[in-house]
């Protein structure tokens, strides 16, 4: 793995277990979800990169010009960079399923990767994503288990945009589960529970020969 690409937390786990890619939110770091993943799947591998963009000292995975206004050129560049990182992760852990989840800014970079290379992932969770555009069709998402966590009173991720993303994923044939909480942009216990279920669900022929 090109470890110099991102400063990352890395735990190899058991060779017969999945690997989890955890992507933090704005202002988080590679340690944000370590305890959660280790609790959910003690034997799993874990890769958690730190965002390489700083916004007033806060780590992010791509630039923005305002709240909900993305630098789309930078997003395209950072998405390709992260896809290269994920390919390196798969090369380091051959034959092991890769489960990915992201929160807020981490969910957005994960969504951008799913729009381009869904084949790299075996399961995914988007927790409070904000996707202010309609992606191109992606038939490769068909059958992919995806959890979407939303807050019904989220001031950052408007409900109409969340529902538009969910509808788009369903239209692509993804196996979508939605966890809607009464809160705002923070992670709600119900979403954590949904993420736990996604990570712990029995494998569906994911181990590669």
HELIX and SHEET records of a PDB file:
HELIX    1   1 UNK A   34  UNK A   40  1                                   7    
HELIX    2   2 UNK A   72  UNK A   92  1                                  21    
HELIX    3   3 UNK A  105  UNK A  117  1                                  13    
HELIX    4   4 UNK A  118  UNK A  120  5                                   3    
HELIX    5   5 UNK A  139  UNK A  141  5                                   3    
HELIX    6   6 UNK A  159  UNK A  171  1                                  13    
HELIX    7   7 UNK A  189  UNK A  200  1                                  12    
SHEET    1   A 7 UNK A   8  UNK A  11  0                                        
SHEET    2   A 7 UNK A  45  UNK A  49 -1                                        
SHEET    3   A 7 UNK A  19  UNK A  23  1                                        
SHEET    4   A 7 UNK A  98  UNK A 103  1                                        
SHEET    5   A 7 UNK A 123  UNK A 127  1                                        
SHEET    6   A 7 UNK A 145  UNK A 151  1                                        
SHEET    7   A 7 UNK A 175  UNK A 181  1                                        
SHEET    1   B 2 UNK A  53  UNK A  55  0                                        
SHEET    2   B 2 UNK A  58  UNK A  60 -1                                        
SHEET    1   C 2 UNK A  64  UNK A  66  0                                        
SHEET    2   C 2 UNK A  69  UNK A  70 -1                                        
END                                                                             
